[in-house]
Amino acid sequence: MNSEINRTRTVLVQFKTDDDKTIGSPFDVPIDISADKLQLICDTFQQTEEIRQPYLFFIQDTEIKTTLSDCIDQLDDNQIQLEKCVEIVCAAQALFHVESVTRCSSSLSGHSDAIVSVAFSPDGSSLATGSGDTTVRFWDVTTETPFRQCQSHKHWVLAISWSPDSVRLASADKNGLIYIWNAKTGEQMGGCLRGHKQWINGLAWEPYHLNVECRRLASASKDTSIRIWDVILGQCIHTLSGHTQSVSSIKWGGTGLIYTGSHDRMIKVWKADNGILCRTLSGHGHWVNTLTLSTEYILRIGLYDPQNQQKLNGSSSEEIREKVQKRYEQIRLQNERLVSGSDDFTLFLWNPETGKKPICRMTGHQQLINDVKFSPDGRLIASASFDKSIKLWNGYTGKFLTSLRGHVQAVYQIAWSADNRLLVSGSSDSTLKVWNIGQAKLLYDLPGHLDEVFALDWSPDGLRVASGGKDRILKM
């Protein structure tokens, strides 16, 4: 395009939200308008807002980083027709800013075997780890010191999961047993939850806005079954049968649906209240390894607000529950989206609440996919693979955006910062790497582990990353 002619032209534009709702009416802007000036126009549309909402602006998945004309120059002529109305998607950004982690502040010993799971509490105040040495350990994140060692398990602890109110931690082991721990004291709560015949691959708590008591927990096992437990009564409420091989991944959605992925290549959608199977999603040619929900971050933090770094307040538990539900609905938009990653090197993007057909099949990885995560705002998807790369995808369409390369061995796990701007990855090459997502580049290399990094987590308040692995050391 002739850029000199471009500079003097105006273009008719229409602002839209991520979920395709129009903002205001179409209006003319100079073609060389900057992203900052687009932000000012957006501010006038939202005069009722108490807080200024920052946005990123996109045309056809291409971000307007400098000016509108520079963005249009990057697009093919057949992608955009300036004679018609140009749609600009306004993607809301987090109101707070997470600083990147840059160095290791503590190396904490104590585990005598590999650390296979690491998880911060929803309020970011506590950290728990599960290990091959059969123990669960709680750590004080403020002082970065050990807090409590829990020793009821008799086999490898394979999965841990915090309740959305940060009161309880569930842990599951290779014998198929589940224990519930008091997060404040580290004491065991109630008896052991027995029922699974083989080891447990995943745990998921019922979201806070569905039940403020946070007493229901779902577990997925190699014995092909899923069980829903009442942790107060210590009883199994429902056993969900239908998978024919090991259930590898489980997620409890915000609309009362449970999603499970299995080595039988199927993803199943269940009603949590009665355990009835709603639908089966098929398409993968090999084991389903990992699942992620577009609402996962907001479900995880429960009643905690990372922006103010405190719990949501209200005059009653019902008022708080309504606030939590409102936050969930803002992220969910029309439907909760699900992504599955498989040994067949592909990912599928699904609309599992309403249909069996995938939105799209996402190809490009050269080896099996270990981990997949939606960004906290649901706008992006990151996937990690044995092919040493991390790939980024559009969270609504599944369109491939870019690859992040830097690891020299398999990438095992990834975690997003709370503001959607950074991603951390842990690898078989013994390093963690922090990536700037906006610029799709490596920001920091974090060496220090002596062996493979199996587990990592970025705290929901954005302040810390914790990692553990084969060297038995927890690093903060």
HURAVEN-V877998 format. One record per backbone hydrogen bond with DSSP energy under -1.0 kcal/mol. CO is the residue of the C=O (numbers start at 0). NH is the residue of the N-H. Records with the same first field share a line. If there is no record, write none. Layout:
BEGIN
CO: NH + NH
END
This chain:
BEGIN
1: 5
2: 6
5: 8
8: 30
10: 28
11: 85
12: 26
13: 87
14: 22
15: 89
16: 19
20: 16
26: 12
28: 10
29: 32
30: 68
32: 67
33: 37
34: 38
35: 39
36: 40
37: 41
38: 42
39: 43
40: 44
45: 48
53: 92
55: 90
56: 63
57: 88
58: 61
61: 58
62: 64
65: 34
66: 70
67: 71
68: 72
71: 74
75: 78
80: 83
85: 13
87: 15
88: 57
90: 55
105: 475
107: 473
113: 131
116: 129
118: 127
120: 123
125: 120
126: 138
127: 118
128: 136
129: 115 + 116
130: 133 + 156
134: 130
135: 149
136: 128
137: 146 + 147
138: 126
139: 143 + 144
144: 139
147: 137
149: 135
155: 173
158: 171
160: 169
162: 165
166: 182
167: 162
168: 180
169: 160
170: 178
171: 157 + 158
172: 175 + 199
176: 172
177: 192
178: 170
179: 188
180: 168
181: 185
186: 181
192: 177
198: 221
201: 219
203: 217
206: 209 + 210
210: 213
214: 230
215: 205
216: 228
217: 203
218: 226
219: 200 + 201
220: 223 + 246
224: 220
225: 239
226: 218
227: 236 + 237
228: 216
229: 233 + 234
234: 229
237: 227
239: 225
245: 262
248: 260
250: 258
252: 255
255: 271
256: 252
257: 269
258: 250
259: 267
260: 247 + 248
261: 264 + 287
265: 261
266: 280
267: 259
268: 277 + 278
269: 257
270: 274
275: 270
278: 268
280: 266
286: 342
289: 340
291: 338
292: 295
294: 298
295: 299
296: 300
300: 303
302: 311
304: 308 + 309
309: 304
315: 319
316: 320
317: 321
318: 322
319: 323
320: 324
321: 325
322: 326
323: 327
324: 328
325: 329
326: 330
327: 331
328: 332
336: 293
337: 349
338: 291
339: 347
340: 288 + 289
341: 344 + 368
345: 341
346: 361
347: 339
348: 358 + 359
349: 337
350: 353 + 354
359: 348
361: 346
367: 385
370: 383
372: 381
374: 377
378: 394
379: 374
380: 392
381: 372
382: 390
383: 369 + 370
384: 387 + 410
388: 384
389: 403
390: 382
391: 400 + 401
392: 380
393: 397
398: 393
401: 391
403: 389
409: 427
412: 425
414: 423
416: 419
420: 436
421: 416
422: 434
423: 414
424: 432
425: 411 + 412
426: 429 + 452
430: 426
431: 445
432: 424
433: 442 + 443
434: 422
435: 440
440: 435
443: 433
445: 431
451: 469
454: 467
456: 465
458: 461
463: 458
465: 456
466: 474
467: 454
468: 114 + 471
473: 107
474: 466
END
